[in-house]
Every structure is written in structure tokens, then in C-alpha cells.
């Protein structure tokens, strides 16, 4: 029989007992992250993250799982905090395509549509048992001129609701067949206006920027390096550790060296470890795993977890549960400090200045 965890999910109390039916530990409540709480027992409580910083509540075609249903998925897992991403690059509204990868030539274009739906849903269906952070995903990094005006429109229509920008694409090779073009070095210099607005508001920005591909491993790295050099004071989150399905064979030592160099050079840079491509092709390989564990332990204050689940109408709770589990697997091997910072959300709370704190780890 698994032992009783030291604390149960009850809104009115901080301590509780064992789950009634199967003797598995109860999950923690949102309120348990307010102030001091019972220590986290890594032997009996989940290794899956309590924060999902990379979660797409809206799909490319607009036919989404209902907002409340996605929230219910989170409530059934360890997740109590999440970023509400749309997907800023959508298929045409009259397109019959739902997966751009199967529709080469069909444009996937930046738009405000998903963000406005998310904002309306937040106002109508804001949950009591989750903390959700709404993100602006509309920005076209290759055509940044309209961004500041649109940010002001968002604030006029939905004052105080948005606190993040992204995921936005600097270079995403998967969409090259759908008319996506990477931002150029000149385009990046023209981000100055909206990057200033983000700094003033203290909003992070999550950028998808492929390092390269299996043929040219560092082909696009200079683009991200330019963004970091021009905007070192912005809170920039690099999605997926810079990797993608176009780059599944990069040497782990080379990859880690690139990330380490940039983290050392740019104190405001953070890395998100969302998307199962990381575990499928990198973390799960026996020779790689200790290297990545050591990297995450060393830079534990600079890492954010995420599932990269997309709320396509055809997806369901089992898919979300699997994506959360796969993207969290590496967390079980981290030391206690890194686990608290990453899996238990301390980095996320600090980044956003939230009035929450991660529990301490039990010393068994």
C-alpha cells in the first residue's frame, strides 16, 4: 500500500488524508500554493509539473475543445497554473484543413482571432481552482509594425487580462510549406517598439526559434542570438530548447553547450522544456539523459515546464494526460532544488511576480 501523502486537496484546509478508494495520494489544491504548506513528498506525490507554461487552448482551425473542458483536464492532473496560449498563426476561416502539415500551400497567418476567443472565455468561465495567465499570440515577428497598436487594442477591450506574449514564431521550419517566412535580422531590429512595451509591463515573451535542422544543425541560431543581443533586458523564453522535428539528431553536448553559453550571457533568458520531441529524441536516450539532468540541475532557476498540448477538437483528456506525463518525465531525475524550481512552479511564480510559492521538498 502506498503511504498517505502529507497533504490533500481540500480548499478549506492545508492537511488531509489518503485518497478514499485506491490509496493514491490526493492532488494539491490551488490554495495550497499560498504561503507555507506541507512539504512535497517526491516518493508519493506526482513528478508531473504543477504549472503548464505552454498550453494551446485554441487550435489552428478554430474548432477547439471547449474552454471549460480543457480546464477540467488540468484539474484532473497535477497542474494548477497554466498559460492560456491561443495559436497566433491560423488557417483561413473557410479552409477545410485542420492540420497545416497535411495542407501544404495553405497559408497559416498571424491573427488576433484565437486571443479574443480566449479572453472572452476567461471573462465568462474563469475557474476558481486554477490560476490562468492569458497570453497574446498574434504577433508577426516578420512584420512587427502593427504590434504596439494591437497591444493597446487588447488592453482597451480586455483591460488587465493579458500578462504574457507568445508563443510567437521567429523561425518555424514546420510551417515553411504554409507560407511562413522567418523574421530577418532587419525585422528583429524593428521589434524595438513592442519589446519596450513588454518591458514596461514586465511581460515575458515566448519565442519559437529553431536552432537548425538535421542537415544544418545551427543554421538559424544567429537569428535567436540577434534577438537576445538587441533585447537583453526583456524576459525572453526560448520554446522547446530551440529544437523541433526537423532537428532530431543534434549532438546533446553541442546542444547543451549552446544553451549554456546563452544562459550565461543573457541573465533574462529562460528556456521552456515543452513538447514531447525533447523526450522522444533527446532526454530518453540513455547517453543523453545524465547530460540533460545535469544541465537542468545547474540552470534550474532558468527552466519552465510545459506540455505543448493543442486543444484540437479531436484531442481528449487521455492525450493531455499523456503529453503532460511525457514532457514531465525528465523532472523525476532532478535534484530537490531543481524539482522545486521547475516542477513545483517556483520559477513561474518568480517570473510573473505571483503571490504563490512552491512547497519545500520533504526530507525522507
Helices and strands as residue ranges (DSSP letters): G 30-33, E 51-56, H 67-75, E 81-85, E 89-91, G 100-102, E 108-110, H 113-125, E 131-136, G 144-146, H 147-157, E 162-171, G 173-178, H 185-189, H 192-201, E 204-209, H 221-230, E 236-238, G 239-242, H 252-265, E 269-272, H 277-278, I 279-283, H 286-298, G 300-302, E 303-304, H 317-328, G 329-333, H 336-342, H 346-352
